[in-house]
Amino acid sequence: MSQPIVLTNGQHEIKIYTVQNRGRAVFQLSFYEGGHRQRQTYGKLSDARREAKVVLGRLAVNTHEADALSTADMESYVIARKHVMPTGVPLHVCAELFAQAHVKLGGRPLLDAVQFFTDYHPTDAVTKPLAELIEDFATHRQAMGVASGYVADIRRQLGRFAAASPGRSLTQLRTAEIDRWLGGLSRHPITKNNIRKIFITFGNWAKANRYLPANRPTEFDGLMLYKEPPTKVGIYTPAELGTMFAAVAARRPELLPWLACAAYTGARVSEIDHLAWENISFDRNFVEIESSKVRTKARRLVPLQEALKARLQPYRRDLGPINVYGLPQAALKRIAAEEGIELKANGFRHSYISYRLAAINDTARVALEAGNSPEVIFQHYRELVTPEDAAQWFSVALPTIPKPENVIAMKSA
């Protein structure tokens, strides 16, 4: 190696070495900057000299700035370097990153932003694809014993959202995009609010299982609540009920137990469809109803009205389903139409609640019997009918149920 070319600014020097690289001469700069030896290689000597002059100028400026540092500045530098040394990140890089963060945060403390990030991205968080989490949530609810309809609704509604959000993880979801998806569904506001509740429950489950931060609201908590239009409760008159009893007795007598339970228990249609004779205690005067509400399998007891007892007695059995027809509502709709009566949505349940409330004037008790909240009962059913109407509804004097020839009455065990 030949003697190097030396360039200097009086305080610093740079040496240019001529070295061989694969049979050809290249020119290598060698100098110290920031306490470390630096090397740069160029194919032309002119390029090496030009770069050497640039470096010498930079070193001269840095030396001047260093000479201008006060004792306090030097102490600050030493302390700062001590703090950043364990990170392996150069001090000037740390300073640059801090300055950028300071501007973006608008002067707010950087540690606040760090704390916010770690809260939402905990190091011990469990990660899974969104579709797997939804299935885990549905399976967990199923194991808890919630109604099968609710579990199916979880898979259906959350599954649709996951399919519409391919590649998205749970932590990436934002309230705005979920609101857009939910708002775009062609569903009634009540249905949208029910789906919203499923999302919120899913979020709470995810927090409990460390898929989301436990100490922060989820993106689901801020979902839009849809305004539900007021609905007018449709009920039957005692005269309409009497007409339906008489018509069913004449045309489809096997439907009479189902119709009587619908009129005198306040049960939902799905609950009546699962009602069995063993749920009816003629001796203790109550009907045991298993709730069909999707989030629970709770049971409740409804008083066995004298009107119901009288109409069930001719058909009384120890075991077996109340509904033996298959599609009772379809048959009842045809019979009612022939009598000029329009079958109303949840009409028998609404009628029972309305007449029962008028008869006993006890909102809490009626709510317990119906499996509803007192607020719903008070809001939708108060003062719809009179006590006189209620007396007619629950009267055993309405058309009686004839005993069909193929039904044998049996005493309860």
TORRO-615168 format. One record per residue: residue number from 0; residue in one letter; x, y, z of N, C-alpha, C in turn. Coordinates in steps of 0.2 Angstrom, whole numbers, always signed. Layout:
BEGIN
resi/resn/nX/nY/nZ/caX/caY/caZ/cX/cY/cZ
NUM/A/X/Y/Z/X/Y/Z/X/Y/Z
...
//
This chain:
BEGIN
resi/resn/nX/nY/nZ/caX/caY/caZ/cX/cY/cZ
0/M/+4/-6/+0/+0/+0/+0/+4/+6/+0
1/S/+3/+11/-5/+7/+17/-5/+5/+22/+1
2/Q/+10/+27/+1/+8/+32/+7/+2/+35/+5
3/P/-2/+36/+11/-9/+40/+10/-8/+47/+8
4/I/-13/+50/+5/-14/+57/+4/-17/+59/+10
5/V/-15/+65/+13/-17/+67/+19/-20/+74/+18
6/L/-27/+75/+20/-30/+82/+19/-32/+84/+26
7/T/-31/+90/+28/-33/+93/+35/-36/+100/+34
8/N/-40/+101/+40/-42/+108/+41/-39/+111/+47
9/G/-34/+109/+49/-30/+112/+55/-32/+108/+61
10/Q/-38/+105/+62/-40/+102/+68/-41/+94/+67
11/H/-43/+93/+61/-44/+86/+59/-40/+84/+52
12/E/-39/+78/+51/-36/+76/+45/-40/+69/+43
13/I/-39/+69/+36/-42/+63/+33/-37/+60/+28
14/K/-36/+54/+28/-31/+50/+24/-35/+47/+19
15/I/-32/+47/+13/-35/+44/+7/-30/+38/+5
16/Y/-32/+32/+6/-27/+26/+4/-29/+24/-3
17/T/-24/+22/-7/-25/+18/-13/-24/+11/-12
18/V/-30/+7/-13/-30/+0/-12/-32/-4/-18
19/Q/-30/-10/-18/-32/-14/-24/-39/-18/-22
20/N/-43/-18/-27/-50/-22/-26/-51/-25/-32
21/R/-50/-32/-32/-51/-36/-38/-47/-34/-44
22/G/-41/-32/-43/-37/-30/-48/-37/-23/-51
23/R/-41/-19/-47/-41/-12/-49/-40/-8/-43
24/A/-38/-2/-44/-36/+3/-38/-43/+7/-37
25/V/-44/+7/-30/-49/+11/-27/-46/+15/-22
26/F/-50/+21/-20/-48/+26/-15/-52/+26/-9
27/Q/-49/+25/-3/-52/+24/+3/-51/+29/+8
28/L/-56/+33/+10/-56/+38/+15/-55/+35/+22
29/S/-51/+38/+26/-51/+35/+33/-50/+41/+38
30/F/-55/+42/+43/-55/+47/+47/-59/+45/+54
31/Y/-59/+50/+59/-63/+48/+65/-68/+54/+65
32/E/-74/+51/+67/-80/+56/+68/-84/+53/+74
33/G/-86/+57/+79/-90/+54/+84/-87/+49/+88
34/G/-80/+49/+88/-76/+44/+92/-75/+37/+89
35/H/-78/+37/+83/-77/+30/+79/-74/+32/+72
36/R/-70/+27/+71/-66/+27/+64/-71/+25/+59
37/Q/-71/+30/+53/-75/+29/+48/-71/+27/+41
38/R/-74/+23/+37/-70/+22/+31/-76/+23/+25
39/Q/-73/+26/+19/-78/+26/+14/-73/+25/+7
40/T/-76/+21/+3/-72/+19/-3/-75/+22/-10
41/Y/-71/+25/-14/-73/+28/-20/-69/+25/-26
42/G/-72/+25/-32/-68/+22/-38/-64/+27/-41
43/K/-65/+34/-40/-61/+39/-43/-57/+43/-37
44/L/-51/+45/-38/-48/+49/-33/-51/+56/-33
45/S/-54/+59/-38/-57/+65/-38/-63/+65/-33
46/D/-67/+60/-34/-73/+59/-30/-71/+58/-22
47/A/-65/+55/-21/-63/+54/-14/-61/+61/-11
48/R/-57/+65/-15/-55/+71/-13/-61/+76/-11
49/R/-66/+76/-16/-72/+80/-15/-75/+78/-9
50/E/-76/+72/-7/-80/+70/-1/-76/+71/+5
51/A/-69/+71/+4/-65/+72/+10/-65/+80/+12
52/K/-66/+84/+7/-67/+91/+9/-74/+92/+12
53/V/-79/+89/+10/-85/+89/+13/-85/+87/+20
54/V/-82/+81/+22/-81/+79/+28/-77/+84/+33
55/L/-72/+86/+30/-68/+91/+34/-72/+97/+36
56/G/-76/+99/+32/-80/+105/+33/-85/+103/+39
57/R/-88/+98/+38/-93/+96/+43/-90/+95/+50
58/L/-84/+92/+50/-80/+91/+57/-78/+98/+60
59/A/-77/+102/+55/-75/+109/+58/-81/+112/+61
60/V/-87/+112/+58/-93/+115/+61/-95/+111/+68
61/N/-94/+105/+68/-96/+101/+74/-91/+103/+80
62/T/-85/+104/+78/-80/+106/+83/-81/+112/+86
63/H/-83/+117/+81/-85/+124/+83/-91/+124/+88
64/E/-96/+120/+87/-102/+119/+91/-100/+116/+97
65/A/-96/+111/+97/-94/+108/+103/-90/+113/+108
66/D/-85/+117/+105/-82/+122/+109/-86/+127/+112
67/A/-92/+128/+109/-97/+133/+112/-101/+130/+117
68/L/-101/+124/+119/-105/+121/+124/-103/+123/+131
69/S/-108/+125/+135/-106/+127/+142/-105/+121/+146
70/T/-103/+122/+152/-102/+116/+157/-109/+113/+158
71/A/-114/+116/+158/-121/+113/+159/-123/+109/+153
72/D/-121/+112/+147/-123/+108/+141/-119/+102/+141
73/M/-113/+102/+143/-108/+96/+143/-111/+91/+148
74/E/-113/+93/+154/-116/+88/+159/-123/+85/+156
75/S/-127/+89/+152/-133/+87/+149/-131/+81/+144
76/Y/-126/+83/+140/-124/+78/+135/-122/+71/+138
77/V/-118/+72/+144/-115/+66/+147/-121/+62/+150
78/I/-126/+65/+153/-132/+62/+156/-136/+58/+151
79/A/-137/+62/+146/-141/+60/+140/-138/+54/+137
80/R/-132/+54/+136/-128/+48/+133/-129/+42/+137
81/K/-128/+43/+144/-129/+38/+149/-135/+34/+148
82/H/-141/+38/+148/-147/+36/+147/-149/+32/+141
83/V/-146/+34/+136/-148/+31/+129/-143/+25/+128
84/M/-137/+25/+131/-133/+19/+129/-135/+12/+130
85/P/-139/+11/+135/-142/+4/+135/-147/+2/+129
86/T/-149/+7/+126/-154/+6/+120/-150/+4/+114
87/G/-144/+6/+114/-140/+5/+108/-142/+10/+102
88/V/-146/+14/+103/-148/+19/+98/-144/+26/+99
89/P/-141/+28/+94/-137/+34/+95/-141/+40/+98
90/L/-137/+44/+101/-140/+50/+105/-144/+55/+100
91/H/-140/+56/+94/-144/+61/+90/-150/+58/+87
92/V/-150/+51/+86/-156/+48/+83/-162/+48/+88
93/C/-160/+47/+95/-165/+48/+100/-168/+55/+100
94/A/-164/+60/+100/-166/+67/+100/-170/+68/+94
95/E/-169/+66/+88/-173/+67/+82/-180/+64/+83
96/L/-180/+58/+85/-187/+54/+86/-191/+58/+91
97/F/-188/+60/+97/-191/+64/+102/-194/+70/+99
98/A/-190/+74/+95/-193/+80/+92/-199/+79/+88
99/Q/-199/+74/+84/-204/+72/+79/-210/+70/+83
100/A/-209/+66/+89/-215/+64/+93/-218/+70/+97
101/H/-214/+75/+99/-216/+80/+103/-220/+85/+98
102/V/-219/+86/+92/-223/+90/+87/-229/+86/+86
103/K/-229/+80/+85/-236/+76/+83/-240/+76/+89
104/L/-237/+76/+95/-242/+76/+101/-244/+83/+103
105/G/-242/+88/+100/-244/+94/+102/-241/+97/+108
106/G/-235/+94/+110/-232/+96/+117/-235/+92/+122
107/R/-239/+87/+121/-241/+83/+127/-236/+78/+129
108/P/-236/+76/+135/-230/+71/+137/-230/+65/+132
109/L/-224/+63/+130/-223/+57/+126/-224/+51/+130
110/L/-223/+51/+137/-225/+45/+141/-232/+43/+141
111/D/-236/+49/+140/-244/+48/+140/-246/+44/+134
112/A/-242/+45/+128/-244/+42/+122/-241/+35/+123
113/V/-235/+34/+126/-233/+27/+127/-237/+23/+131
114/Q/-240/+26/+137/-244/+22/+141/-251/+20/+138
115/F/-253/+25/+133/-259/+23/+130/-258/+18/+125
116/F/-253/+18/+122/-251/+12/+117/-251/+5/+120
117/T/-247/+5/+126/-246/-1/+130/-253/-4/+133
118/D/-257/+1/+134/-264/-1/+137/-268/-5/+132
119/Y/-267/-2/+126/-271/-5/+120/-267/-11/+117
120/H/-261/-11/+118/-257/-17/+115/-253/-20/+120
121/P/-256/-23/+125/-252/-26/+131/-248/-32/+128
122/T/-242/-32/+131/-237/-37/+129/-240/-44/+130
123/D/-244/-45/+135/-247/-52/+137/-253/-53/+133
124/A/-255/-49/+128/-262/-50/+125/-261/-56/+121
125/V/-267/-60/+120/-268/-66/+116/-270/-64/+110
126/T/-267/-66/+104/-270/-64/+98/-272/-71/+94
127/K/-278/-70/+90/-281/-75/+86/-285/-71/+81
128/P/-286/-75/+75/-290/-72/+70/-297/-71/+72
129/L/-300/-66/+69/-307/-64/+71/-312/-69/+71
130/A/-312/-73/+66/-316/-78/+65/-316/-84/+70
131/E/-310/-85/+73/-308/-90/+78/-311/-87/+85
132/L/-310/-81/+86/-312/-78/+92/-320/-78/+92
133/I/-323/-77/+87/-331/-77/+87/-333/-84/+88
134/E/-330/-89/+85/-332/-96/+87/-331/-98/+94
135/D/-325/-95/+97/-323/-96/+104/-329/-93/+108
136/F/-331/-87/+107/-336/-83/+110/-343/-87/+110
137/A/-344/-90/+104/-351/-93/+104/-350/-100/+108
138/T/-345/-103/+107/-344/-110/+111/-344/-108/+118
139/H/-341/-103/+121/-341/-101/+128/-348/-100/+130
140/R/-352/-96/+126/-359/-95/+128/-363/-101/+128
141/Q/-362/-106/+123/-366/-112/+123/-364/-116/+129
142/A/-358/-116/+132/-356/-120/+138/-359/-117/+144
143/M/-360/-110/+144/-364/-107/+149/-371/-109/+150
144/G/-374/-112/+145/-381/-114/+145/-386/-109/+142
145/V/-383/-104/+139/-388/-99/+136/-392/-103/+130
146/A/-397/-100/+128/-402/-103/+123/-398/-104/+117
147/S/-400/-109/+113/-397/-111/+107/-398/-105/+102
148/G/-404/-102/+102/-406/-97/+97/-401/-91/+98
149/Y/-399/-90/+104/-394/-84/+105/-387/-86/+102
150/V/-385/-92/+103/-379/-95/+101/-379/-94/+93
151/A/-384/-96/+90/-385/-96/+83/-384/-89/+80
152/D/-387/-85/+84/-387/-77/+82/-380/-75/+82
153/I/-376/-77/+87/-369/-74/+88/-365/-76/+82
154/R/-366/-83/+80/-362/-85/+74/-365/-82/+68
155/R/-371/-81/+67/-374/-78/+61/-372/-71/+60
156/Q/-373/-67/+66/-372/-59/+65/-364/-58/+65
157/L/-361/-60/+70/-354/-59/+70/-350/-62/+64
158/G/-352/-68/+62/-349/-71/+57/-350/-67/+50
159/R/-356/-64/+49/-357/-60/+43/-352/-54/+44
160/F/-351/-51/+49/-346/-45/+50/-339/-47/+48
161/A/-337/-53/+51/-330/-55/+50/-329/-57/+42
162/A/-334/-60/+39/-334/-61/+32/-333/-54/+28
163/A/-336/-49/+31/-336/-43/+27/-330/-39/+29
164/S/-326/-41/+34/-320/-38/+36/-314/-43/+35
165/P/-312/-45/+29/-307/-50/+29/-300/-47/+31
166/G/-296/-51/+34/-289/-49/+36/-289/-44/+42
167/R/-295/-42/+45/-295/-38/+50/-294/-42/+57
168/S/-290/-39/+62/-290/-42/+68/-294/-39/+73
169/L/-295/-42/+79/-300/-38/+84/-297/-32/+86
170/T/-291/-31/+87/-288/-25/+89/-287/-19/+84
171/Q/-288/-21/+78/-289/-16/+72/-295/-13/+71
172/L/-301/-16/+74/-307/-14/+72/-308/-7/+76
173/R/-312/-3/+72/-314/+4/+75/-321/+5/+75
174/T/-324/+9/+79/-331/+10/+80/-334/+12/+73
175/A/-331/+17/+70/-334/+19/+64/-335/+14/+58
176/E/-330/+9/+57/-331/+4/+52/-337/-1/+54
177/I/-337/-2/+61/-343/-7/+63/-349/-3/+62
178/D/-350/+3/+64/-356/+7/+63/-358/+7/+56
179/R/-353/+8/+51/-355/+8/+44/-358/+2/+42
180/W/-355/-4/+44/-357/-11/+42/-364/-12/+45
181/L/-365/-10/+52/-372/-11/+55/-377/-6/+52
182/G/-375/+0/+50/-380/+4/+47/-382/+3/+40
183/G/-377/-1/+37/-379/-3/+30/-384/-9/+30
184/L/-385/-12/+35/-390/-18/+35/-397/-16/+34
185/S/-400/-20/+30/-408/-18/+29/-411/-22/+34
186/R/-411/-19/+40/-414/-22/+46/-418/-17/+50
187/H/-423/-19/+54/-427/-14/+58/-422/-12/+64
188/P/-423/-6/+66/-419/-3/+71/-419/-7/+77
189/I/-424/-11/+79/-424/-16/+85/-419/-21/+84
190/T/-419/-24/+77/-414/-29/+76/-407/-26/+76
191/K/-406/-20/+73/-399/-18/+74/-397/-17/+81
192/N/-401/-14/+85/-400/-13/+92/-398/-20/+95
193/N/-401/-25/+93/-400/-32/+96/-393/-34/+94
194/I/-391/-33/+88/-385/-35/+85/-379/-31/+89
195/R/-381/-24/+90/-376/-20/+94/-375/-23/+101
196/K/-380/-26/+104/-379/-29/+110/-374/-35/+110
197/I/-375/-39/+105/-371/-44/+104/-363/-42/+103
198/F/-362/-37/+99/-355/-34/+98/-353/-32/+105
199/I/-357/-29/+109/-354/-26/+116/-353/-32/+120
200/T/-357/-37/+120/-356/-43/+124/-349/-47/+122
201/F/-348/-47/+116/-342/-50/+113/-336/-46/+115
202/G/-336/-39/+115/-331/-35/+118/-329/-37/+125
203/N/-334/-37/+129/-333/-38/+136/-330/-45/+137
204/W/-332/-50/+133/-329/-57/+134/-322/-57/+132
205/A/-321/-53/+126/-314/-52/+124/-309/-49/+129
206/K/-312/-44/+133/-308/-41/+138/-307/-46/+144
207/A/-312/-50/+146/-311/-54/+151/-306/-60/+149
208/N/-305/-61/+143/-300/-66/+141/-294/-64/+138
209/R/-292/-57/+139/-286/-54/+138/-285/-53/+130
210/Y/-290/-53/+126/-289/-52/+119/-290/-44/+118
211/L/-292/-41/+123/-293/-33/+123/-291/-31/+130
212/P/-288/-25/+130/-286/-22/+137/-292/-22/+142
213/A/-291/-24/+148/-296/-25/+153/-298/-18/+156
214/N/-294/-13/+155/-295/-7/+159/-297/-1/+154
215/R/-299/-3/+148/-302/+2/+143/-308/+0/+140
216/P/-312/+5/+138/-318/+3/+134/-317/+0/+127
217/T/-321/-4/+125/-320/-7/+118/-323/-3/+113
218/E/-321/-4/+107/-323/+0/+101/-331/-2/+100
219/F/-333/-7/+103/-340/-9/+103/-345/-5/+107
220/D/-342/-2/+113/-346/+1/+118/-348/+8/+115
221/G/-345/+11/+110/-347/+17/+107/-351/+16/+101
222/L/-354/+10/+99/-358/+9/+93/-364/+13/+94
223/M/-367/+15/+88/-373/+20/+88/-379/+16/+90
224/L/-383/+19/+94/-389/+16/+97/-395/+19/+92
225/Y/-398/+14/+89/-404/+16/+84/-410/+18/+88
226/K/-413/+23/+85/-420/+25/+88/-425/+20/+86
227/E/-429/+17/+90/-434/+12/+89/-441/+16/+89
228/P/-444/+15/+83/-451/+19/+82/-456/+16/+87
229/P/-460/+20/+90/-465/+17/+95/-470/+12/+91
230/T/-471/+7/+94/-475/+2/+91/-482/+1/+95
231/K/-487/+1/+92/-494/+0/+95/-495/-7/+97
232/V/-497/-9/+103/-498/-16/+105/-505/-18/+102
233/G/-505/-23/+98/-511/-26/+96/-514/-31/+100
234/I/-520/-31/+103/-523/-36/+107/-530/-38/+104
235/Y/-532/-43/+107/-539/-46/+105/-544/-44/+110
236/T/-550/-43/+108/-556/-42/+113/-558/-48/+115
237/P/-562/-48/+121/-564/-55/+124/-569/-58/+119
238/A/-573/-54/+115/-577/-57/+110/-574/-60/+104
239/E/-568/-57/+102/-564/-61/+97/-561/-67/+100
240/L/-559/-67/+106/-556/-73/+109/-562/-79/+109
241/G/-568/-77/+111/-573/-82/+111/-575/-84/+105
242/T/-575/-80/+99/-576/-82/+93/-571/-87/+90
243/M/-564/-86/+92/-559/-91/+90/-559/-97/+94
244/F/-561/-97/+100/-562/-103/+104/-568/-108/+100
245/A/-573/-104/+99/-579/-108/+96/-577/-111/+89
246/A/-573/-107/+85/-572/-109/+78/-566/-114/+78
247/V/-562/-114/+82/-556/-119/+83/-560/-126/+86
248/A/-564/-125/+90/-567/-131/+93/-571/-135/+87
249/A/-574/-131/+83/-578/-134/+77/-574/-137/+72
250/R/-568/-134/+71/-564/-136/+65/-557/-139/+66
251/R/-554/-137/+71/-547/-140/+73/-547/-141/+81
252/P/-551/-145/+84/-551/-146/+91/-544/-147/+94
253/E/-540/-150/+90/-533/-152/+93/-529/-146/+94
254/L/-531/-140/+92/-528/-134/+93/-530/-130/+99
255/L/-535/-133/+102/-538/-129/+108/-533/-128/+114
256/P/-530/-134/+116/-525/-133/+121/-520/-127/+120
257/W/-517/-127/+114/-512/-122/+112/-515/-115/+112
258/L/-521/-114/+110/-524/-108/+110/-526/-106/+117
259/A/-528/-110/+121/-529/-108/+128/-523/-106/+132
260/C/-518/-110/+131/-511/-108/+134/-509/-101/+131
261/A/-510/-100/+125/-508/-94/+122/-512/-88/+125
262/A/-518/-89/+126/-522/-84/+129/-522/-82/+136
263/Y/-520/-87/+140/-520/-87/+147/-513/-88/+151
264/T/-508/-88/+147/-501/-88/+151/-497/-82/+149
265/G/-498/-79/+144/-494/-73/+142/-487/-76/+139
266/A/-486/-82/+138/-480/-85/+135/-479/-83/+128
267/R/-473/-83/+126/-471/-81/+119/-473/-87/+115
268/V/-474/-86/+108/-476/-92/+104/-470/-98/+104
269/S/-464/-96/+104/-459/-101/+105/-459/-105/+111
270/E/-461/-101/+117/-462/-105/+123/-468/-109/+123
271/I/-473/-107/+120/-479/-112/+120/-478/-118/+116
272/D/-474/-117/+110/-472/-123/+106/-468/-128/+110
273/H/-465/-126/+115/-461/-131/+119/-464/-133/+126
274/L/-470/-130/+127/-474/-132/+133/-476/-139/+133
275/A/-476/-142/+138/-478/-149/+139/-483/-150/+145
276/W/-487/-155/+144/-492/-156/+150/-489/-157/+157
277/E/-483/-159/+157/-479/-160/+163/-477/-153/+166
278/N/-478/-148/+162/-476/-141/+165/-482/-138/+168
279/I/-488/-141/+167/-494/-139/+170/-496/-142/+177
280/S/-496/-139/+182/-498/-142/+189/-505/-140/+190
281/F/-510/-145/+189/-517/-143/+190/-518/-143/+198
282/D/-514/-147/+202/-515/-147/+209/-513/-141/+213
283/R/-507/-138/+210/-504/-133/+213/-505/-126/+210
284/N/-509/-126/+204/-511/-121/+201/-506/-116/+198
285/F/-501/-119/+194/-496/-115/+191/-494/-118/+184
286/V/-492/-114/+180/-489/-117/+174/-481/-115/+174
287/E/-477/-120/+173/-470/-118/+172/-468/-117/+165
288/I/-465/-111/+164/-463/-109/+157/-455/-108/+157
289/E/-452/-112/+152/-445/-111/+150/-444/-105/+146
290/S/-441/-100/+148/-440/-94/+144/-437/-95/+137
291/S/-439/-92/+132/-436/-93/+125/-432/-87/+124
292/K/-431/-82/+129/-427/-76/+127/-420/-79/+126
293/V/-417/-76/+121/-411/-79/+118/-405/-79/+123
294/R/-405/-75/+128/-399/-74/+132/-400/-78/+139
295/T/-405/-82/+140/-406/-85/+146/-410/-92/+145
296/K/-410/-96/+149/-414/-102/+150/-418/-102/+156
297/A/-419/-97/+159/-422/-96/+165/-430/-99/+165
298/R/-432/-101/+170/-439/-103/+170/-443/-99/+175
299/R/-450/-98/+173/-454/-94/+177/-461/-98/+178
300/L/-464/-96/+184/-470/-99/+185/-476/-94/+184
301/V/-481/-96/+181/-487/-92/+179/-493/-95/+182
302/P/-497/-91/+185/-503/-94/+189/-508/-98/+184
303/L/-510/-103/+186/-515/-107/+181/-522/-104/+182
304/Q/-524/-100/+178/-530/-96/+178/-536/-102/+178
305/E/-541/-100/+181/-547/-104/+181/-550/-105/+174
306/A/-549/-100/+170/-552/-101/+163/-547/-106/+159
307/L/-541/-106/+161/-536/-110/+157/-537/-117/+160
308/K/-538/-118/+166/-539/-125/+169/-545/-128/+166
309/A/-551/-124/+166/-557/-127/+163/-556/-129/+156
310/R/-552/-125/+152/-552/-127/+145/-547/-132/+143
311/L/-542/-133/+148/-537/-139/+147/-540/-146/+150
312/Q/-545/-145/+155/-547/-151/+158/-549/-157/+154
313/P/-553/-155/+148/-555/-161/+144/-549/-164/+140
314/Y/-544/-161/+140/-538/-163/+136/-532/-166/+140
315/R/-533/-166/+147/-528/-167/+151/-524/-173/+151
316/R/-518/-173/+151/-513/-178/+150/-508/-178/+156
317/D/-504/-183/+157/-498/-183/+161/-492/-180/+158
318/L/-491/-183/+152/-485/-181/+148/-487/-179/+141
319/G/-482/-177/+137/-482/-175/+130/-483/-168/+129
320/P/-482/-166/+123/-482/-159/+121/-489/-156/+121
321/I/-490/-150/+122/-496/-146/+122/-498/-146/+114
322/N/-493/-144/+110/-494/-143/+103/-494/-150/+100
323/V/-499/-152/+97/-499/-158/+93/-501/-157/+86
324/Y/-501/-151/+84/-504/-150/+77/-498/-149/+72
325/G/-492/-146/+74/-487/-145/+70/-486/-137/+68
326/L/-490/-134/+65/-490/-127/+63/-496/-124/+66
327/P/-497/-123/+72/-503/-120/+75/-505/-113/+73
328/Q/-500/-109/+72/-501/-102/+70/-504/-102/+63
329/A/-501/-106/+58/-504/-106/+52/-511/-108/+51
330/A/-513/-113/+55/-520/-115/+55/-524/-110/+58
331/L/-522/-107/+64/-526/-102/+68/-527/-96/+63
332/K/-522/-94/+59/-523/-89/+55/-528/-90/+50
333/R/-529/-96/+47/-534/-97/+42/-541/-97/+45
334/I/-541/-100/+51/-548/-100/+55/-550/-93/+57
335/A/-545/-89/+59/-547/-82/+61/-549/-78/+56
336/A/-546/-79/+50/-548/-75/+44/-555/-77/+42
337/E/-557/-83/+42/-563/-85/+40/-569/-82/+45
338/E/-567/-80/+51/-571/-77/+55/-571/-70/+55
339/G/-566/-67/+51/-566/-60/+50/-561/-57/+55
340/I/-557/-61/+58/-552/-58/+63/-545/-59/+61
341/E/-542/-53/+61/-535/-53/+59/-530/-55/+65
342/L/-526/-60/+63/-521/-63/+68/-516/-58/+69
343/K/-515/-55/+75/-510/-50/+77/-503/-53/+79
344/A/-498/-50/+78/-491/-52/+80/-491/-52/+87
345/N/-489/-57/+90/-489/-58/+98/-495/-56/+101
346/G/-501/-56/+97/-507/-54/+100/-509/-57/+106
347/F/-509/-64/+107/-511/-67/+113/-507/-65/+119
348/R/-500/-64/+118/-496/-62/+124/-497/-55/+126
349/H/-498/-51/+121/-500/-44/+122/-507/-43/+126
350/S/-511/-48/+124/-518/-47/+127/-518/-50/+134
351/Y/-514/-55/+135/-514/-58/+142/-511/-52/+147
352/I/-505/-49/+145/-502/-44/+149/-506/-38/+150
353/S/-510/-36/+145/-514/-30/+146/-520/-32/+150
354/Y/-523/-37/+149/-529/-39/+154/-527/-41/+161
355/R/-521/-44/+161/-519/-46/+168/-517/-40/+172
356/L/-514/-35/+169/-512/-29/+172/-518/-25/+174
357/A/-523/-25/+170/-530/-22/+172/-533/-25/+178
358/A/-532/-32/+178/-536/-36/+183/-533/-35/+190
359/I/-526/-35/+190/-523/-35/+197/-519/-29/+199
360/N/-518/-24/+193/-515/-18/+194/-508/-18/+198
361/D/-504/-23/+196/-497/-24/+199/-492/-25/+194
362/T/-489/-20/+192/-484/-20/+186/-478/-25/+187
363/A/-476/-25/+193/-470/-30/+195/-472/-37/+194
364/R/-478/-39/+197/-480/-46/+196/-481/-48/+189
365/V/-485/-44/+185/-486/-45/+178/-479/-46/+175
366/A/-475/-42/+176/-468/-42/+173/-465/-49/+174
367/L/-465/-51/+180/-462/-57/+182/-466/-63/+179
368/E/-472/-63/+178/-476/-68/+175/-474/-68/+167
369/A/-473/-62/+164/-472/-62/+157/-465/-63/+155
370/G/-460/-62/+160/-453/-63/+158/-451/-56/+155
371/N/-454/-51/+157/-452/-44/+155/-449/-40/+161
372/S/-447/-34/+159/-445/-29/+164/-452/-25/+166
373/P/-452/-23/+172/-458/-18/+174/-458/-12/+170
374/E/-452/-9/+167/-452/-3/+163/-456/-5/+157
375/V/-455/-11/+154/-458/-12/+147/-465/-13/+148
376/I/-467/-16/+154/-475/-17/+155/-478/-10/+156
377/F/-475/-6/+160/-478/+0/+162/-478/+5/+155
378/Q/-473/+4/+151/-473/+9/+145/-478/+7/+140
379/H/-479/+0/+139/-483/-2/+133/-490/-5/+135
380/Y/-491/-6/+141/-497/-10/+142/-502/-6/+147
381/R/-500/-1/+150/-504/+2/+155/-510/+6/+152
382/E/-516/+5/+156/-522/+8/+154/-524/+6/+147
383/L/-522/+1/+144/-525/-1/+137/-532/-4/+138
384/V/-534/-7/+143/-540/-10/+144/-543/-9/+151
385/T/-549/-10/+152/-552/-9/+159/-553/-15/+163
386/P/-554/-15/+169/-555/-21/+174/-561/-25/+171
387/E/-566/-21/+169/-572/-25/+166/-570/-29/+160
388/D/-566/-26/+156/-563/-30/+150/-559/-36/+152
389/A/-555/-35/+158/-551/-41/+160/-555/-46/+163
390/A/-561/-44/+166/-565/-49/+169/-568/-54/+164
391/Q/-570/-51/+158/-573/-55/+153/-568/-59/+150
392/W/-561/-57/+149/-556/-61/+146/-555/-67/+150
393/F/-554/-66/+156/-553/-72/+161/-559/-76/+163
394/S/-565/-75/+160/-571/-78/+162/-571/-85/+159
395/V/-573/-90/+163/-574/-96/+161/-581/-97/+157
396/A/-585/-91/+156/-591/-91/+153/-590/-91/+145
397/L/-584/-89/+143/-583/-89/+136/-584/-96/+133
398/P/-585/-97/+127/-587/-103/+124/-582/-109/+126
399/T/-586/-114/+129/-582/-120/+132/-579/-124/+126
400/I/-574/-128/+129/-570/-132/+124/-573/-139/+125
401/P/-576/-142/+119/-579/-148/+119/-574/-154/+120
402/K/-575/-159/+123/-570/-164/+123/-571/-169/+117
403/P/-565/-169/+113/-565/-173/+107/-566/-180/+109
404/E/-568/-184/+104/-569/-191/+105/-563/-195/+106
405/N/-557/-193/+103/-551/-197/+103/-546/-195/+108
406/V/-549/-190/+113/-544/-188/+119/-547/-191/+125
407/I/-543/-195/+129/-545/-198/+135/-542/-194/+141
408/A/-546/-192/+145/-544/-188/+151/-540/-192/+156
409/M/-535/-190/+159/-531/-193/+163/-529/-189/+169
410/K/-529/-192/+175/-527/-188/+181/-520/-187/+182
411/S/-518/-182/+184/-511/-180/+185/-508/-185/+190
412/A/-501/-186/+190/-498/-190/+195/-497/-186/+201
//
